[in-house]
Amino acid sequence: MAEDQKLDKSTPDSVWKNILSAEEFHILRNKGTEAPGTGLYNKFDQPGEYTCAGCGTVLYEDKHKFNSGCGWPAFYDNKEGAVERHTDTSMGMKRVEITCANCGGHLGHVFEGEGFGNPIDERHCVNSKSIKHKPKE
């Protein structure tokens, strides 16, 4: 990502294709999904923040990450205003897609009421390719 380049929902695909890997582009811009258990951050547990792999917006804090056993990184909450929710019926069922509020990049899906015991009983199932870890300084 160029430091002086504004990346948001108005950024054209031609720019995204130049700055993202093919897999990142597929997931972030075309709503793809990485295979379960293959992502870098699935079992990753280090202090810091998780930013959008597209635009760099801070999305999640390490204190909200938990091991759900689903095969993708799981968080139970996001930074306020950083993640948007959309109804997704693409798989023949109703799900809730989550995207970066700044650039619209696809993150994954959020599931409610699964009984994981976190304070809000939600699981944000996020593709590792959609996020980057920023270590605490």
N, C-alpha and C positions, 0 to 999 in steps of 0.2 A: 504494500500500500504506500503510495506516495504521500509524504508528510503534508504537502500543501494541497493535495487533491481532496475535494469534498466528495464523500461517498455516502449516498443516501438513496431514497426510493426513486429519485429522478435519474440516477446513474444508468446509462444505457448498457445493454448486454455486451456491446463491443468493448467497453472499458472493463467490465467484470471478467470477460474472457482473457484479457491481458494481465490481470493481477491475481486471478485465482487459478489453482490447478484444475485439471479437467474434472477430477472427482469432487473438489470443492464447488465448482460451478454447477455440476449435476445436482448436488445436494442443496446448496444454498439458493440457486436461481431456478432450478427445475423441480424442486420438491422431492428429490431423490432420498434414498435411505441406504446407509451402509449396512453391511451384514452384521447380525448380532454377534457380540463377543470379539469383534475385530478392531474396534476403535481404541485409540491411544488413551482416552480418558475414562474408559469403562471402569477399571479398577484403580484408577489413579487417585492418590490421596495426599496432596501437598497443599500447604497454606497458600492462599492467594485468591485472585479473582479470575473469572472466566469471561472472556470478551468475545464478541462476534468475530468470526474468522474473516468476514467480509469487510466490515467498516471499523472494527475496533471498539465499538460501544461495550461498556461493562454491562453484562447480563446477569451474572450469578456470583455469589460469594461462596468460598469453600465451606463455610459453616452450614450451608443449605444443601450440600451434596451428601448423598447417602447411597449405600449399596443395596439396590433393589433386586439384584439377581436377574434383571430383564435382558442384559446383554448390551445395554447402552448406558452412558452416564445418566444418573438420575439426580434431580434436585427437587426440593419441595417448595421452593419459593424463588422468585427472581427480584432483581433490583427494581424498585418502584418505577413504573413507566417505561421499562426497558424492553418488555416483551408484550406482544399483542396476541390476542386469541381470535381464531376464525373457525367457523363451522366447516368441517371437511367430510364430504360424503363420497370421496373418490374410491373407496374400497367396498362400496355397497353397504356401509354402516355409517352411523353418525359418530364422528370423532371431533376432537378439538385440536386444530393445528396451532402451533406457536411459531411466531416469527419475530425477528429483530424489529423493534419499533422504529428504529432509525432508517435501516436500509431495506427492510422487508425480506431479508434472508430467512429461508426455511430452517428452523431449528429442530423440529420434531413434533411431538404431540404431548398433551397433558391429560392425565387420567386422574379421576377423583374417586374417593371412597373405597380404596383398595385395602385399607387397614394397616398401612405401614407404620402407624404410630407416630408420625411426625405431626407438628402442631396444627397443620391445616389439611391433613389427609389428602395431599396431592402428590403426584409423581410427574415431573417434567422429564419425559423420555427424550433425550437430546442426542443428536448425531455428533460424534467426536469431531468430524470434519467441519462442523458448523461453529465450533468454538476454539479458542486458544487460551491456554493457561498463562496468567501473568503472576509470577511469584511475588509474595509479600517482600517488601524491602525492609 
